[in-house]
Amino acid sequence: MENFAVDPKFMMLPLLAQMLLTLVMFMLLGSRKAAAYRAGLIEPKVTALDGRAWPESVLKVSNNIANQFETPILFYVLGLLAIQLGLVSLPLLILSWLYVAARVGHAVVHVGSNYVPFRMRFFIVSLAILLIQLVMIAAGSL
């Protein structure tokens, strides 16, 4: 894999892009909550104690944010391991960007139509990418 070695700092870009996606989802959540409040769709005392009392548009984003702290954590760990072990390669970097693209697709579907079969495809692709990266990093560290 040495022929495909790239500067490890380039691995930080997809990691930062994934973090940006999470922050964008937090901003969208704030926007949707404010809109629901202005439209009188919520009872503030109820939503303060029960997240399920928000409208569907808010719940979709809230659920997506929870997803941003599930498998992406593995992505961050794998990326940092690759950097630390000097295993950053062009194929690994390409897979990292594909992972981020799959997560963006997943997020767009999740906060939009939330059509689960379509959303699941993005999720499965992102999981497959993580598995391939895990094998690549494990094999490279032996």
N, C-alpha and C positions, 0 to 999 in steps of 0.2 A: 504494500500500500504506500510505500515511501514515494513512489513516482507521482502519486496523487496528493502529496502533502501540500498544505497551504498554511499561510500564517495563522496561528491559533486565534489571533484577535478577530478574525473574520467570523468565528463561531459566535462571538458576542452579538452580532447583528440580528440573527434570527431569535436569539434569546431575548434581546431587547424588544424586538417586534412583537413577540408573544406577550411580554409585559405590557406593551402599549395597547394591545388588544384588550387586556384586562382593564386597564385604566379607561379606555374608551367605553367599555361596558358600564363602569361605575358612573361615568359622565351621562351616559344614556339613561341609567337608572334614575339619577337625580332629575334629569329632564322629564322623564315620564312620571315620576312622583309629583313633581311640581305641577305638571299639567293636570294630573288627576285631582290634586288638591284645589287648583284654580277652578276646575270644572265642577267641584262639589261632589265628586264621586266617592269620597272617603269620609269617614268619621275619624278625625285625628286621634282622639282618645283610644279608639279601637285599634287603628293601625299601629299606634305606638307600642302596643303589646302583642299584636297578632299580625304577623306578616302575611297571613293568608287572606286578610281583609282587603288587600289592595286589588285593584282591577287586574284582569288577565294580562294587559299590556305591561304592567309593572312586574307581575309574577314571572313572566317569560324572561325578562332581563335579570331579575333576582336569581332565578334558577340557573341562568347561564353563568352568572358570576360564580355561583357555587361550583359549577363545572370547571371554571378556570383555575380552581384550586384542587383539582383531582389529577387527571393524567398529565396536565402541563407540569406539575411538580416533578414527575419522572423525566420529562423533557429537559427541564432545567438541570437536574442532577446529571443526566447523561451528557449534556453539553459541557458542563463544568468539569466532569470527569475526563472528557475528551481533551479539553484544554490542559488540565493538570497533568495528564499522562502523555501529552504530546501526540495524540492520536487524531488530531483534526486533519481530515482529508477532503478532497473535492467531493467524493460520493457522500460522505457524512454531512458536509455542508449543504449539498443539494437536497438531501433527505430532510435536513432541518428546515429548509425553506418550504419544502413540500408539506411538512408537518404544520408549520404556521399557516400555510394556505388552507389546509384542511380544517384547522381550528377556526379560521376566519369564516370559511364556508359553513361550518357547524354553527357558529355564532349568528351569522346572518339568518340562517333558517330558523334557529331557536327563537330569536327575538322577533322574527317576521311571521311566516305562516305556521311555524312549529310543526310542519308535516314530518312526523316521526320517521317514516321509512326513508325519506330523503336525508334527514338529519343523521340517521343511523349510518348511512353510507359514509358520510364525512367522518363520523366517529370511528368506524371500522378501519378506514384508510389511515387515520391518525394512529390508531393502535398498532396496525401492521408496521407503520414506519418506526414507531418506538421499539417494537420487537426486533426489527432489522438493525436499528442502531445499537440496541443492547448486545446483539450477537457480534456486531462489528467491533464494538468497544471491548467486549469480553475477549474476543479472539486476538485483538491487538495488544491486550495487556498481558497475555500469557508469555 
